[in-house]
Amino acid sequence: MSQRHSNKGGRQEEGMILQMATKVGGVLIIGLLGTSGWVHALDVSDVVREWTAEGKQLATERTKLPAHDEMVLIPPGSFIMGSDKKVDRNAYPAELPQRIVYLDAYEIDKFEVTTVQYLRFVLARDLPPLVDWQYDGGNFQEAMASHPVMHVSWSDANAYCRWARKRLPSEAEWEKAARGEDGRIFPWGNQPAGLSRSNFGRTGLSGPVRDRPERLLLYPPIISVDKYENAVSPYGLFQMSGNVAEWVADWYDPKYYATAPDKNPKGPENGTQRSFRGGGWIDSTPSVRVAQRNGADPTTKMNWIGFRCARDFKDTGEGTEEAKPPQTSLQD
């Protein structure tokens, strides 16, 4: 898939576009309809589910399921951020210019935030179930417990991280954690992504999700957050390429790199889209490269976007074990 910028509305392709509503499985979805059919992969922000008393009791029990709460300490230092067209022919203009960036030490989740972790937040804040939690009175199936949470907006992700006494990582923090210091194209090196290392390429922009919006309520082909041990980043993070894309803290500006600071960049001061990284199950090889940048309306809720959290590192003598990139040659 080429570089993608999501929005909540639709994109006019041919003829008149009208706002329409349809019911899917008893749930109302509002979107846009053109003369050539549904014109954009609609999000599900208008879908609301409710707990039953029995469902909430079961959910409370589900919070006891194993979570993936581990964090990794990324040491202070410089890394190569962005892309070089001479090295990566799939690089987009938003990834240029490549430069050396220094970051202070920070901690970041080893895994994408799971449904179990997010369930604890939902119950603590007395929130309704997510749209794909449609079993047993508002629950997800137990087999989904270690899957990444999805159908969350940027604000949802930000609220969870703050509740967990963390924050969303910056684009720079996310990218360093994904590629280490040496400018590799993928978390494991420069060898192109394949299904033995990354969950991606399961459909395309012209595929069933876009053409049939009701499929947004079907469960996508995502996998547990701890899969692909052979594809971890130099710091040991899982699935920084594929499965679900991940919200990060920054506002998105495709021209930001041209003027960005080279120490602890935090992104533009304002904007209309929030950045997300990593690509997801829906994406093609170019979109699961670690330098790939994208932006979306922060209210967007899709079945290919999740997140992970980070936090500032405070050395108390009891901190997370420091992760150090292995001193090995790239896999190319």
N, C-alpha and C positions, 0 to 999 in steps of 0.2 A: 504494500500500500504506500502511496506517496504521502508526503507530509500532510497532516490532517488538522484542521481547526474546526472544532465542534461548536454548534450553537443550538439554542433551544427551539428555534423556529424551523423554517425550511428553506431550501435553496431553489429559486425559480429556475426551471429547466425549459419547459415548453408550456405555453398557454397560461390560462388563468390559474391562480392558486387560491383555494378557499379554505377557511378554517372549518374542520369537520370534527365530529366526535363519533367514536365507535366503542362498543362494549366487547371486551375480551374476557371470557371466563367470569362474567358478572362484574367486571371492573371497568370503569369509564376511563377511556384514553382520549385526550384531545390532541389533534395534530393538524397537519396541513395536507390538502389533497390537490393535486394538479390534474390536468387533462391526461397526463401519462401515468397517473396513479400516485401512490404515496411517494413523496419526493425526498424524504430524508429519514434517516434512522432516528425515530423519535425517542426522547427520554421518557421516564415514567414518573416524573415529579408530581403528577396529579393523581397518582394511584396511592390510596391509603388503605392499609389493612388494620384490623383491630384484634386485640387479644380476647380470648374467652377466659373465664376464670380458671378452667382446667389447663388451658394453654399457658397461662402465666405461671401456674404452679409447676408445669413441666419445664418451662424455660428456666425457672429458678434452679431446678435440678441439673439442667444442662450446663449451667455456669460452672459446675464442678468438673466438667470434662477437661482433659489436659489442654493447656494453652501453649503458645509459643512466645513467651515473654522475653526471651534472651535479647540482650543488647550487645553491641560490639563497640569498643573504643577505637576511634580513628585518631591516630597520633597527629600532632601538629606538623605542618610542613607543606611543601609545594607539590603540585601535580600538574600534569598537562590537561588543560580543559579545552573543549571544542574540537574541531576537525581540521585536517589538512587535506585539501583536494588531491594532492599528489600521493597521499597514502590511502585515503578512503574516497573512492570515486562516487560513493553514494551520499557524500556529504551535501547538506543543504546550506543555502546562504545564512540561515539563522544560526548555524553552528560555527560561523567564521567571524573573526579570525581565531585561529588556535593560539593559545597563550599560556603562560605559566601563572598559576594562581596559588596564593598562600592561604591556608585555612588554619585557624586555631583548632585545638583538640575538641572533639565532640563525640557523643555516643549516638548510635543509630540502631534501630531494630534489625535483628538478624534476619527476620522473616516479615513478610507482608502481614498486616493486621488480619487476624482470622475472625470468622463468624462468632466463635465463642468469646473472644476478647471483646468484640463489639456488642455482643449480647449483654455482657456485664454492664456496659455503659448505658445501653438502652433501658435496662431494668432500673439502674441507679437513678436515671433521669426521668423515669416513667414515660418513655416514648413509645410510639406504636411500632409494631413489627415492620421490618423491611419488606419490600414488595415480593422478594423471592422466598420469604418465610411464610409459606402458604400451607403448612401442614399442622395438624394437631392443635388448632386454635391459635395460630400465629407463630409456629416454630419452623425451623429448618430441619431437614432430615439429619439424623445423627451422623451419617456419612459425610455431611457437609461441614462438620465441626472444624476441620483443619483446612478448609478452603479459605481463600482470601475473601474478606467482606467486599461487596460490590454494591452498585446502586446507591452510592453515597456522594453527596455534593462536596465541593471544597469546604464549605462551612461545616458540614457534618464531620468531615475528616479533621478539620481544625479543632472543633469542639471536643472530639474524642481525645485528641492528643493533649489538649489542655486539661481535660478531666483526669487523664493518666499522668499528669504532671510532666508532660513532655511538650513537644511542638512539632510542626511539620518541618522537614529538612529544607534547606535552601536548594536551589538547583545545583549550586557548586558542591554542597555537601553530598547531595545524592550522587552526583557524577563521580566524585572522588571515591566514595564508598563502592561504586559499581566498577570502576576501572583501575583503581590504584594510581600509581604515580607515573606510569610509563606511556600513557596515551593509547593503550590498546583499544580496539574497536568494539569488542565484546567482553563480558566479564572474564571469560576464560582465555582470551588472546585475540588473534586476528583471523582465526579460522571461521568461515561463515556459519551462521546459526543453522542448526538442523534439529529435527525432532528428538534426537538423542540428548540434546542439551537445553532445549527451550520449548515451551508450550506456545506456539504461534502458528499463524497461517491456516487457521481452522475455517475461515471464510474470507470473503473479500468485500470491498465497498459496493460492488454491484450484486452481492450475494443475498441470501435469504433474510438477514437482519434488516437490511435497508429496504428491500422490496416488500417485506411482510412485517410490519411493525408489531403485530401480535406476538412475534417470536421473541420480542424483548422480555416477555413474561415467561418464556421457557428457560430452563436452566442451561447455561452455556457450558462448553467443554473446558472448564477450569479444573485444576488439580490441587492437591494438598501443597501447602507452602514449603514443606520440607523436602520436596522431590528435587531431583537433578543435583545430587552431591558432586557430580563430575563437572558442574558448570558454575560453581560458586565464584564470587569475586575474589580478588587478591586478599581481601580482608575477611573472607568467609561468609559473605552475605548471600542468601539464596534468592533466586529468581529476580535478579535485577534486569533480566531480559525475558519478556513474555509473561504469560499467565494473565495478570491484569496490569494495565498501566497504573502509574501511581501519582496522585496529587503531590505537589511540593508547594512551598510557601510563597514563591515569587509571583508577582504579576508577570504576564508574558509580553515580551516585546521582541520581535524577530531581529531588531537592530541593536539590541542591548549590548552585545559583546563589543561593539565598536567603541563604546565609551565606558564600559564597566571597569570598576577598580580591580586591581590585581591582588587585593588582600580582603578576604572575607566578604565577597560581593553578596548582596541581599536582594538584587533585582531592582526594577524600577520602583519609584515611590507610589505610582498609581497605574491604573490600566483598566481594561474592560474584560480581560481574560486572565485566568490563572494557569500557571504552567503545570504540565504533567509529564512524566518521564517513563521510559522503560518499555513502552509498547505492551500489547496484550495478546490474548489468544486470537483476536480478529486480524492481527497485523501481519505484514510481510517482512522479509529480512531487513530491508532498509530502516524500518520503523522500530526494530528491537535492538538497534545499535545504541551503545550507552551515551553517545554524544547527541543523539537525536532529540530535538526540542519540539514541543507542541503546546498549544494553548486551547482552552475551552472556557465557555461561559461558566463562572463558578457555581451556578445553580444546577448545572448538568448532573444528571444521575443516570449512569449507563452500566450495562452488565460487563463492561471491559475496563472499568476504572475502580481501583481501590487505593490503598495508601500504606505507608509505614511512618513511624514517628522517629524523632531525634530529640536530643537534649544537650544543653551545654555541659561540658565536663568540668566537674569540681573535684579536685583531688583531695579526698578525705582520708586516703590511706586504705580505703576499702572499695575502691572503684572497680569497674569492669576490667578484665584482663585485656591488656593492649594487644591489638591485632597488628601484625607486621606483614607487609607483602612479601611473598617468597622471592628470593633472589634467583629466579629461573628465567630462561628464555621464553618468549611468547610462543604460543601454539599457532603456527601459520602454515 
